Amino acid sequence: MKAEIDEKEPFPETDADNLEVDVSKNVFMFVELSKDWPIIILGVLLMAASAAATPINTYVYGKIMGQLSEFYINGSSYHLFINQIGRLCGVLIGVGGAKLILVWMGMFIWLKFGEIQQHRAREEIFDKILKEPTSWYDLNTNLMGEMTQVNRCIEELRSGNGEIMANIVQTCGLVISLIIMSFYQSWQITLIVMASAPVMAVVGWYFGKLTYKAQEQENEYTSQASKILDWCLVNPISVRIFNGKYIELSKFNHIVNTSAKSYYKVANAIAANSGVLKFLTLMMFVQGFWFGVYLMQKGRVTIGQLFTTFSSTLMLGQTISGVTSLLAVLNTSHAAAGKIAKYLQTEEEPQLATCYPSYSVDNIEFDNVTFKYPSRDEIILKGVTFKIQQNRFNYIIGKSGAGKSTIPLIIMNLYPTIGGAVRIDGIPIQYLDPKYIAQNITLLQQNPVMFNNKTILENIALGVIDDYDTLEDIPRHLVEKAAKFSLLSDLDLDMKVSGSSLSGGQQQRISIARAYLKDSPVLIMDESFSALDNQNKQVLFQRIKKWRNGKTTIFITHEYDNIEDDDFVIIMEHGNVKDQGEFIKFKNDEVVTSYKAQAYEEVKEPEVTKEKAHTNYDYKTNPYILKDLESASIDEDKEEEKLMGVIAILKYCSSSITRKWLLALGVLISLLEGAANPIFSYCFSKLLAISMEASIGVNVTSKIVVWSCISLSIAGFTGISTYLSEFILQYCSENWIVSLRQMSFDKINNQDMSYFNSKLEPAEITTLLMNDTRDLRSLVSQYISLVTTLVTMVLIGVIWSIVTGWKLALVGIAFVPLVLLVTCAYGIILEIAENKYKTSVVDVETQIHQTMTSIKTIRLFHMNRYFKESYDEALVGLKSVGTYRAFQTGIGFAISDLCSAISQGIILFYGMQLAGKFQYSYFQLLEVITLLTFTISNASSLINHLPDIARGQRAGTFVVKLLESTPISKVETEGKIIPRPSDKAISFNNVTFAYPSDLLEPKLKNVTFDININETVGLVGESGSGKSTIISILLRLYGAKSVKLFNEDISQIDIDWLRETIGIVPQFPKFFDGSIYDNLLYGMNPIRIVSEQEVTNVLKLVNMYEFIVSLPEGIQTCIGEGSNSLVSGGQLQRLSIARAILRNPKILIFDECTSNLDPINSKQIIKLIESLNGKFTILFITHDKEMMRIADNLIVLKNGKLVEQGSYLQLISSKGELSEITKSPDIFL
């Protein structure tokens, strides 16, 4: 099937090429001058002062060369010469020490400044998430993908305000000081050298512009890929049971490949900028040197002035080149700021003055209310008028899609109306404080949200968190009382992400416990019993009626057995109030009479027994899940991660590096570039020697021409090799991370469900693969290049210097191990700091993910303050770790200059001793000094790249960990057999099964049964009895022995055929963000053509055709994610049935498929299933007696064991387990 999908036409291009960003915003968008001016001024002063070290060094260097020239010309005393040289070399070392302190503190200040900007950005993002109206969530089609990308942009914003800005300030200060020094020594040479500066500026601007645009495109594509990844991590069951993993993999691969093309543009622009600027910088040297020698021959400058001016202008050119390169990189941060600004854009809505009445809610009335959801044109409520009866039980009933579930959302002020008025005690709802509404009205929705990494007790307690300062302040005995009321136990059980979670029924009981603990004046229950078995449902309903007696309570339901004659009923139909009044008036109404009256016999209320937790695979706490899937708790303690070495990472991932020949070519060119640098250094020393000769009157015209031409040639080669090596290595690095992303996603897609029961954070995995892998590029684009270039330059420089003058060379070589030792020590310190920092960042981003996916529940219970405080606490932790990181990182940018200063001072002093004793000629001296200084400076510059490499090292370690933890699952990949037709469709033979996370507690125990082809069979049992475990095994979400499908071992059957053969209708259907049409055909084999008529017939079959054609966009209307709230639960259920039938399966599985339907539609679906009897093998899970009646055979489970089977009438008459399950208990309260 994967091959067929891959052969389809490419996915349509998105609109990433025409992005709209807020270009008015830049990297300083969060700067507050009134608060930040002290830190900005201090940072500028420190980095500017550190910049002064360079012109001082050039001045001292010129003085040293002048002393040497005078020594040769005048023949002054050796001891006097050496004493003067010693003082000057001491100044060089002293300046290096001072620069160390200034750079360290300056870099610390700027890194801290970057942390402050990041803190503000994250605060604004979180505040926006809490404040945005519900419509914003509905309209945003890529919430989690966008958020993942914004998180990355915040880090790029921090970098732009931190180390990048520090370097820009330092280089700008250096430019100013070098200009002053150069003009002071010789304004003529300075002007000639700086003639190329305008060209450099234009080049930097042009390539910076290209970088900005391409970076925006990459950000957008990364956001889209993140959305796909998040969907697959959050909804692994849906992706598997509908064979969606192949289409998701194809979409993901296509988007990351397109994203890579955008990055190639970024890499090309940056590499071209570097190459051109390097050529212009080296060319500046030649033109300046030529003119300088001419002025010296004319007597307008001395040799000392020439050396000082020349060194200053050469450094000035390099500095200007560095500024333009930094500005090009800064454009990435500007692009990030634009993305953040676009995300933060909010339409300003007039703020209405709200009030908080001193009294509790009494009256709720709708007056001619008209309403539509912001993302749909269809009118949902049409002139609705009714009044909720005070201190009574109120029922809102009607068919699916009538608008019932919309009413409580309006009462809770989650959506504004477009006409009419909703009043609470005479006050329009928009004028009431949201806190007042949340504290006085409790809404329990059909699909309650559970909060990750909290116990059951804490999940209940969160319902009243707004009344207390912390969770610990909430009296435990009150929470335990609420839990007992809701038939809950094991309150200290941790509900980790996808680990130890709960069935749908247990979640609804937790929701009820929250409401009982809160005990608000008004309670609204929107299908809050749909996932409960009959016994628990009746027990809880009677308890709630006793508790809520004399209080305003609203039930939205499809079940009418418990409505008493004097209860107030509102009947909804097509968005209108069809009728309202006491229930006795409507007993003959079609909606009521169509409901299947069920007689409950009286039995004793069962004891509340401890129940093991059931697996909720939707660790995003998304409600649309399969229920009753059991698993056990996982140890939650996080182990400290030890980072792998760079070489180990590259070695492990070497198989994923494509086009190794191109990488080898990039390394080779990088080696040639590295070799060109010492060669240019040799030419540099030759030209210095020529200038020395010119200073003593030697004619050097011919030599200048020759060496100038050689230098220009090398400059051109260096520029070209710089561009090629940078671009090729960046290209290879992007190819590498694309391969790692695709390989990781493919492995995740090929896992069985036991993998998703591990402690897995979707936000963390998405961030790792889509954001942190960008840092991984540095291991190829920087580390390999740096190491190869460094080794080449050091070897060539050392060997060349030894050959030229071994005495001085040995002194210089002694510093190389010292520099490397310091680099390694710093690397270890930085590795620890970066790992701690990134871990804190992940904690903050996970908090955002939890908040976004739970936003409605947070608002319904007014948990805003608690989540804001929790987030602020995480931010404080990040701030603390960020300060530590800033302190550790700052020294790395400073220590390389100190190493260079010490080595340069000692080498110069010893070299001058050798020259003073005439053991070295001036040419030999300058050649060795230039080679050694160049070699050591480049070796120490490695430290500056360690922060990037450390981040890449961390990302690489976690990617390797992810790949190692995801071996391809045999459950998802084994099996090639296509079964032949057989009379026996399903066979369980003494099956015992335990989930991998809880092997000591089997969920099925010696279960044996057969289902014949085209037979209709029901699975019946209490929550946790193992019903959904059987379904999971049949869908091969887990591996199990002794299970056969069509007489073939299920583990040996082709997995794609199996899931095409089985169609499932889950109790809580999940739809991805896309059109109704795309959702209906999701995961279907492309070779099967589904006609428009076939789709129409199926939609008519499930009674959805008229509704869909009434939509403005018809079957192309978008549903999924936030849009799911625009379609009722019953309508989603019918669409889910249509999706299953369209697949034309041999086996149909229904999991409580009528629980969300009104009586009329429920009856139609039961008739539909009955009409399919004999055409499909049908297996259903149900608590509905009418569903049980249509089954040929019922399999009754209890505690994982098959306790009885037979027809409904046989089992009821036998007074066995089924009879117990379907009886109505006496209520002992």
VENDAKA-V144477 format. One record per run of one state. SS is the DSSP state (hx for helix, st for strand, lp for the rest). FROM is the first residue (numbers start at 1). LEN is the number of residues. If there is no record, write none. Layout:
BEGIN
ss = [SS;SS]
from = [FROM;FROM]
len = [LEN;LEN]
END
This chain:
BEGIN
ss = [lp;hx;lp;hx;lp;hx;lp;hx;lp;hx;lp;hx;lp;hx;lp;hx;lp;hx;lp;hx;lp;hx;lp;st;lp;st;lp;st;lp;st;lp;hx;lp;st;lp;st;hx;st;lp;hx;st;lp;st;hx;lp;hx;lp;hx;lp;st;lp;hx;lp;st;lp;hx;lp;st;lp;st;lp;st;hx;lp;hx;lp;st;lp;st;lp;st;lp;hx;lp;hx;lp;hx;lp;hx;lp;hx;lp;hx;lp;hx;lp;hx;lp;hx;lp;hx;lp;hx;lp;hx;lp;st;lp;st;lp;hx;lp;st;lp;st;lp;hx;lp;st;lp;st;hx;st;lp;hx;st;lp;st;hx;lp;hx;lp;hx;lp;hx;lp;st;lp;hx;lp;hx;lp;st;lp;hx;st;lp;st;lp;hx;lp;st;lp;st;lp;hx;lp;hx;lp;st;lp]
from = [1;2;7;15;19;33;75;78;132;134;140;143;162;163;186;187;235;236;242;245;298;303;345;355;356;364;372;381;389;393;399;404;412;419;425;427;429;432;433;434;441;445;454;456;468;471;474;476;486;494;496;504;519;522;527;534;548;552;557;568;574;576;583;587;590;594;602;604;614;616;629;631;646;653;654;657;660;696;701;750;753;757;762;805;806;854;855;861;864;917;922;941;942;965;970;974;977;978;984;994;996;999;1004;1013;1016;1021;1027;1035;1043;1046;1048;1050;1053;1054;1055;1062;1066;1074;1076;1081;1092;1102;1105;1111;1114;1117;1118;1120;1121;1127;1129;1143;1147;1152;1159;1173;1174;1176;1182;1185;1190;1193;1199;1201;1207;1208;1214;1217;1223;1224;1226]
len = [1;5;8;4;14;42;3;54;2;6;3;19;1;23;1;48;1;6;3;53;5;42;10;1;8;8;9;8;4;6;5;8;7;6;2;2;3;1;1;7;4;9;2;12;3;3;2;10;8;2;8;15;3;5;7;14;4;5;11;6;2;7;4;3;4;8;2;10;2;13;2;15;7;1;3;3;36;5;49;3;4;5;43;1;48;1;6;3;53;5;19;1;23;5;4;3;1;6;10;2;3;5;9;3;5;6;8;8;3;2;2;3;1;1;7;4;8;2;5;11;10;3;6;3;3;1;2;1;6;2;14;4;5;7;14;1;2;6;3;5;3;6;2;6;1;6;3;6;1;2;4]
END
